[in-house]
Amino acid sequence: MVKAGKRILNCVLLFLVGAILLAACQGNADPSNAPDFTLLNLQNKSVNLSDYKGQVVLINFFSTNCPPCRVEIPDFIRLQNQYGSKGFAVIGISVDQNGKRILPGFVQALRINYPILVGTSKVIRDYGNIYALPASFLIDRDHRILKHYTGMVTKDELEPIIVNALGINEF
C-alpha cells in the first residue's frame, strides 16, 4: 500500500513539474497542420511524421505510469488492427524520462502493435505544449489536425472520424 501511494505521489509530482515547465515554454503549433517531427523508435531508428504522408494518423502522447493512458491503449490496438491495412496508423509518443529503459517491457506487456517513439521537449512544444496526459491528435491524409483530445479518448469517439477520413462507408 505504501509503495502504491509513493508511486501515485511520484506521478503527481512528475506531472506538476512537467506542467509548470511546459507552461513556461512558447508553443508554435499551427492549429491546422500537424508539425512534422523526427523521433527515435525503440530500435534507435529515426521516424518522421512525413513517413506517414497519405495516411490518417492518431498521434498519442502518453506516459507509462499514467492510468488513463494505459486504459486507452487497448482501443488504439484494436483501431490499428481494424484500419491499419486501410491507410490508418497509430503513433505513440512517450514522455517518460527513462523511456529507452522502461518502454520495451511496457510495449511487450500490453502487446502494443504500433510504433512507440521517444518524445522530446521540442515535439511537446511543437504540439502546443502538452500539459496533460494523455493527449492525442487525429490527423487526416494531408496531415491537417482533425481533432485534438486532452485526456482519455475511446474507440467509439475516434472510429467515426477515422472512418470518415479514410472514406470508408461503414457508418
C-alpha positions in Angstrom: 0.0 0.0 0.0 2.8 2.4 0.9 4.5 1.5 -2.4 1.4 2.3 -4.4 0.9 5.6 -2.6 4.5 6.6 -3.3 4.1 5.8 -7.0 0.9 7.9 -7.1 2.7 10.8 -5.4 5.7 10.5 -7.8 3.3 10.6 -10.8 1.5 13.6 -9.4 4.8 15.4 -8.7 6.2 14.5 -12.2 3.0 15.8 -13.8 3.1 19.1 -11.9 6.7 19.7 -12.6 6.2 18.9 -16.2 3.2 21.1 -16.5 5.0 24.1 -14.9 8.0 23.7 -17.2 5.8 23.3 -20.3 3.7 26.2 -19.4 6.8 28.4 -19.4 7.6 27.4 -23.0 6.1 29.1 -26.0 4.5 26.5 -28.4 4.3 27.0 -32.1 1.6 24.6 -33.1 -0.3 25.5 -36.3 -3.9 24.9 -35.5 -4.5 23.3 -38.8 -1.3 21.4 -39.6 0.4 18.7 -37.6 4.0 19.6 -37.2 6.5 17.2 -38.7 8.9 15.5 -36.3 11.9 13.2 -36.2 12.0 11.0 -33.2 13.7 7.7 -32.3 11.8 4.5 -32.0 12.7 1.7 -29.6 15.2 0.2 -32.1 17.0 3.6 -32.2 15.9 4.4 -35.7 14.6 7.8 -36.8 10.9 8.1 -37.6 9.3 11.1 -39.2 5.7 12.0 -39.3 6.2 12.7 -43.0 6.9 9.0 -43.4 3.1 8.6 -42.9 2.0 11.1 -45.6 -1.2 9.9 -47.2 -2.3 8.1 -44.1 -4.8 9.0 -41.4 -2.8 9.1 -38.2 -3.5 9.1 -34.5 -0.6 10.6 -32.6 -0.9 9.8 -28.9 1.3 11.4 -26.2 1.5 9.2 -23.1 3.4 8.1 -20.1 3.8 4.5 -18.8 2.6 5.5 -15.3 -0.4 7.4 -16.4 -3.6 5.3 -15.6 -5.8 6.9 -18.3 -3.0 6.4 -20.9 -2.9 2.7 -20.1 -6.7 2.4 -20.3 -6.9 3.8 -23.9 -4.1 1.7 -25.4 -6.2 -1.4 -26.0 -8.6 0.7 -28.1 -5.7 2.0 -30.1 -4.5 -1.6 -30.7 -8.0 -2.5 -31.9 -8.1 0.5 -34.2 -4.7 -0.3 -35.6 -5.8 -3.9 -36.3 -9.0 -2.9 -37.9 -7.9 0.0 -40.0 -4.1 -0.3 -40.4 -4.5 -2.0 -43.8 -6.9 0.8 -45.0 -4.5 3.7 -44.5 -4.7 4.3 -40.8 -1.8 4.4 -38.3 -1.3 5.0 -34.6 1.9 6.5 -33.3 2.6 6.5 -29.6 5.0 9.2 -28.3 6.3 8.5 -24.8 7.1 11.4 -22.5 8.7 9.1 -19.9 12.1 10.2 -18.6 13.7 6.8 -18.8 11.8 5.7 -21.9 14.6 3.7 -23.6 14.8 1.6 -20.5 11.2 1.1 -19.5 9.3 1.1 -22.8 10.3 -2.2 -24.3 8.8 -4.1 -21.3 5.7 -1.9 -21.4 5.2 -2.4 -25.1 5.6 -6.2 -24.7 3.3 -6.4 -21.6 0.5 -4.5 -23.4 1.2 -6.1 -26.8 1.3 -2.8 -28.5 1.1 -3.2 -32.2 2.0 0.3 -33.3 5.3 2.3 -33.2 6.3 3.8 -29.9 8.6 6.8 -30.2 10.6 8.6 -27.5 9.4 12.2 -27.1 11.5 15.3 -26.9 10.8 18.7 -25.4 10.7 20.0 -29.0 7.9 17.8 -30.1 6.0 18.6 -26.9 6.4 22.4 -27.7 5.5 21.9 -31.4 2.2 20.3 -30.4 1.2 23.2 -28.3 3.0 22.5 -25.0 1.3 19.2 -24.0 0.4 19.9 -20.4 -1.9 16.9 -19.6 -1.7 13.3 -20.5 -2.9 11.5 -22.4 -3.1 13.9 -25.4 -4.0 12.8 -28.9 -4.1 14.3 -32.3 -6.1 12.8 -35.1 -4.8 14.0 -38.4 -6.0 13.4 -42.0 -4.1 12.2 -45.1 -2.7 15.7 -45.7 -1.7 15.9 -42.0 -4.2 18.5 -41.1 -5.4 18.2 -37.5 -8.9 16.9 -37.5 -9.3 16.7 -33.7 -7.2 17.2 -30.6 -8.1 15.3 -27.4 -6.8 16.2 -24.0 -7.5 13.3 -21.7 -8.6 9.8 -22.5 -10.3 9.1 -25.8 -12.1 5.9 -26.7 -12.5 3.8 -29.9 -16.2 4.8 -30.0 -15.2 8.5 -30.1 -12.4 8.0 -32.7 -13.9 5.5 -35.1 -16.5 7.6 -36.9 -13.9 10.3 -37.6 -11.3 7.8 -38.7 -13.8 6.0 -41.0 -14.9 9.4 -42.5 -11.2 10.5 -43.0 -10.5 7.1 -44.7 -13.5 7.4 -46.9 -14.9 4.1 -45.7 -18.7 3.7 -45.8 -19.1 1.7 -42.6 -21.2 4.0 -40.5 
